[in-house]
């Protein structure tokens, strides 16, 4: 049987807490495979530790979901203003959720960048496999964040559309 057994030990104020996880491997690992897997896992752990600090540095868009008090009148129901207000609120939720996703992805990208810069390079001028993996992960997270931020423009146009009482569905 081929297996990967990982053990993490957390040391907090002199107290140790250990977690272990085992995964069966379908094939025996090569020496290069063991090195690459260990390097990748250690890089991911380092990124996760750095992630929290970078996430907290970015603004929290949750304030955008705060409800504004309003009253429902007969006129607001008959004119469709109630639906327009509800649609605007839903668009604000979508904008907020998209900003939260972008915040998460930007913090991940920054974490990967820090890990990538700290990796030793045994052959200067030639990036190692673990450096390339971190670079690809960094760029994937960054590209996804940029996509979310570009989506915000479309959502603001939708917000303008529904704020004038227009609807996409009858």
RAMO-V551034 format. One record per pair of residues at least 24 apart in sequence whose C-alpha atoms are under 10 Angstrom apart, sorted by the first residue. I is the first residue (numbers start at 1). J is the second residue. Records with the same first field share a line. If there is no record, write none. Layout:
BEGIN
I: J ; J
END
This chain:
BEGIN
1: 25 ; 26 ; 27 ; 28
2: 26 ; 27 ; 28 ; 29
3: 27 ; 28 ; 29
4: 29 ; 34 ; 37
6: 38 ; 41
8: 45
35: 130
36: 128 ; 129 ; 130 ; 133
37: 130
38: 130
39: 119 ; 129 ; 130 ; 131 ; 133
40: 129 ; 130 ; 131 ; 133 ; 134
41: 130
42: 115 ; 130
43: 111 ; 112 ; 115 ; 116 ; 118 ; 119 ; 130 ; 131 ; 133 ; 134
44: 111 ; 112 ; 115 ; 134 ; 137
45: 115
46: 111 ; 112 ; 114 ; 115
47: 107 ; 108 ; 109 ; 110 ; 111 ; 112 ; 113 ; 114 ; 115 ; 116 ; 134
48: 107 ; 108 ; 111 ; 112 ; 115
49: 111
50: 107 ; 108 ; 110 ; 111 ; 112 ; 114 ; 115
51: 104 ; 105 ; 106 ; 107 ; 108 ; 109 ; 110 ; 111 ; 112 ; 114
52: 104 ; 107 ; 108 ; 111
53: 107 ; 111
54: 103 ; 104 ; 106 ; 107 ; 108 ; 109 ; 110 ; 111
55: 103 ; 104 ; 105 ; 106 ; 107 ; 108 ; 110 ; 111
56: 103 ; 104 ; 107
57: 103 ; 107
58: 100 ; 103 ; 104 ; 106 ; 107
59: 99 ; 100 ; 103
60: 96 ; 99 ; 100 ; 103
61: 95 ; 96 ; 97 ; 98 ; 99 ; 100 ; 103
62: 93 ; 95 ; 96 ; 97 ; 99 ; 100
63: 96
64: 89 ; 92 ; 93 ; 95 ; 96 ; 97 ; 99
65: 89 ; 90 ; 91 ; 92 ; 93 ; 94 ; 95 ; 96 ; 97
66: 92 ; 93
79: 165
80: 165 ; 166 ; 167
81: 162 ; 163 ; 164 ; 165 ; 166
82: 165
83: 162 ; 163 ; 165 ; 166 ; 167
84: 159 ; 161 ; 162 ; 163 ; 164 ; 165 ; 166 ; 167
85: 162 ; 163 ; 164 ; 165
86: 162 ; 163
87: 158 ; 159 ; 161 ; 162 ; 163 ; 165 ; 166 ; 167 ; 168
88: 158 ; 159 ; 160 ; 161 ; 162 ; 163 ; 164 ; 165
89: 159 ; 162 ; 163
90: 159
91: 155 ; 156 ; 158 ; 159 ; 160 ; 162 ; 163
92: 155 ; 156 ; 158 ; 159
94: 152 ; 155
95: 148 ; 149 ; 151 ; 152 ; 153 ; 154 ; 155 ; 156 ; 159
96: 152
97: 148
98: 145 ; 147 ; 148 ; 149 ; 150 ; 151 ; 152 ; 155
99: 145 ; 148 ; 149 ; 151 ; 152
100: 145 ; 148
101: 144 ; 145 ; 148 ; 149
102: 141 ; 142 ; 143 ; 144 ; 145 ; 146 ; 147 ; 148 ; 149
103: 145 ; 148 ; 149
104: 141 ; 145
105: 138 ; 140 ; 141 ; 142 ; 143 ; 144 ; 145 ; 146 ; 148
106: 138 ; 141 ; 142 ; 143 ; 144 ; 145 ; 146
107: 138 ; 141 ; 142 ; 145
108: 137 ; 138 ; 140 ; 141 ; 142 ; 145
109: 134 ; 135 ; 136 ; 137 ; 138 ; 139 ; 140 ; 141 ; 142 ; 143 ; 144 ; 145
110: 138 ; 139 ; 141 ; 142
111: 138
112: 136 ; 137 ; 138 ; 139 ; 141 ; 142
113: 137 ; 138 ; 139
114: 138
END
